[in-house]
Amino acid sequence: MAKDGIMDLIRLPQTEPSPGQPLERLLAQRRCERKYARRSVTLANATSLLWAAQGVSNADDLRTAPSAGALHPMEIYLAAGDVNELLPGIYRYLPIDGAIRSVAEGDRRAALAAGALGQAWLGDAALILIIAANYEHSTWKHGRRGIRYVHMEAGHVAQNVLLMAATLDLRAAVVGAFDDKRVASVTELAGDQTPLYLLPVGYPRN
Ligand SMILES: Cc1cc2nc3c(=O)[nH]c(=O)nc-3n(C[C@H](O)[C@H](O)[C@H](O)COP(=O)(O)O)c2cc1C
């Protein structure tokens, strides 16, 4: 993994455009998977998933997912378990830097599964993306309506990840049933961030 001199900052590889499949096929293929194989995904795949979630896609730092007022309140964390070239742990995605920063060491998938009201299957996914938000980044401008916008944005982010997983021949799911405090604690979220969605990703068990 490429370290750039700053402690715990890991530069991500450039994402290559995927070979491409018709959108209709990806939409039809998308299904919430709850049985994962014990098989690693590559750092390149993890990078593509992070980029789909919140990557910078133009020169003005706009992202792959729309954001009300371009305020970008979403924060993406990666719980790596079986990701090649990455030690198990929690990493925060830094979209503008094209990098991740280590937040906590160790495999936290089982703890996230426990936090997700005992949905143990989550622990088998190679990785779990945690979509969190800082509501303040939207509500300072949009007021109470900003709360609604943040939830809409989480849906955009999740669907981007699901479609990216489908095009990479990976499987994924979305999980909203979890204990906020436990997931925030396991992910070591900053105090002003709220977890909204868990997205396990991996290869299907045959
Ligand atoms: C907001 C939301 C929360 C969800 N939470 C969970 C969950 O906690 N656990 C789970 O197994 N599936 C969860 N799902 C996935 C749904 O169960 C799934 O989308 C539904 O069964 C339809 O299947 P499909 O996604 O494969 O089309 C959630 C879906 C949404 C949209």
The ligand as a MOL file (V3000), in Angstrom:
LIG
                    3D

  0  0  0     0  0            999 V3000
M  V30 BEGIN CTAB
M  V30 COUNTS 31 33 0 0 0
M  V30 BEGIN ATOM
M  V30 1 C -33.6240 1.5910 4.0640 0
M  V30 2 C -33.3480 0.1150 3.9280 0
M  V30 3 C -32.9160 -0.5920 5.0300 0
M  V30 4 C -32.6380 -1.9620 4.9170 0
M  V30 5 N -32.1430 -2.6290 6.0030 0
M  V30 6 C -31.8650 -3.9480 5.8920 0
M  V30 7 C -31.3380 -4.6750 7.0030 0
M  V30 8 O -31.1070 -4.1350 8.0750 0
M  V30 9 N -31.0590 -5.9870 6.8220 0
M  V30 10 C -31.2610 -6.6260 5.6320 0
M  V30 11 O -30.9800 -7.8240 5.5520 0
M  V30 12 N -31.7490 -5.9640 4.5590 0
M  V30 13 C -32.0490 -4.6550 4.6470 0
M  V30 14 N -32.5130 -3.9630 3.5680 0
M  V30 15 C -32.6100 -4.6590 2.2780 0
M  V30 16 C -34.0390 -5.0740 1.9330 0
M  V30 17 O -34.4590 -6.0970 2.7960 0
M  V30 18 C -34.0400 -5.5300 0.4650 0
M  V30 19 O -33.7410 -4.4230 -0.3530 0
M  V30 20 C -35.3780 -6.1290 0.0750 0
M  V30 21 O -35.5520 -7.3750 0.6960 0
M  V30 22 C -35.5000 -6.3020 -1.4320 0
M  V30 23 O -34.4950 -7.1670 -1.9220 0
M  V30 24 P -33.4570 -6.6790 -3.0480 0
M  V30 25 O -32.7100 -5.5000 -2.5150 0
M  V30 26 O -32.5490 -7.8590 -3.2740 0
M  V30 27 O -34.2430 -6.2950 -4.2700 0
M  V30 28 C -32.8240 -2.6220 3.6710 0
M  V30 29 C -33.2630 -1.8830 2.5700 0
M  V30 30 C -33.5090 -0.5320 2.6840 0
M  V30 31 C -33.9630 0.2380 1.4520 0
M  V30 END ATOM
M  V30 BEGIN BOND
M  V30 1 1 1 2
M  V30 2 1 2 3
M  V30 3 2 2 30
M  V30 4 2 3 4
M  V30 5 1 4 5
M  V30 6 1 4 28
M  V30 7 2 5 6
M  V30 8 1 6 7
M  V30 9 1 6 13
M  V30 10 2 7 8
M  V30 11 1 7 9
M  V30 12 1 9 10
M  V30 13 2 10 11
M  V30 14 1 10 12
M  V30 15 2 12 13
M  V30 16 1 13 14
M  V30 17 1 14 15
M  V30 18 1 14 28
M  V30 19 1 15 16
M  V30 20 1 16 17
M  V30 21 1 16 18
M  V30 22 1 18 19
M  V30 23 1 18 20
M  V30 24 1 20 21
M  V30 25 1 20 22
M  V30 26 1 22 23
M  V30 27 1 23 24
M  V30 28 2 24 25
M  V30 29 1 24 26
M  V30 30 1 24 27
M  V30 31 2 28 29
M  V30 32 1 29 30
M  V30 33 1 30 31
M  V30 END BOND
M  V30 END CTAB
M  END
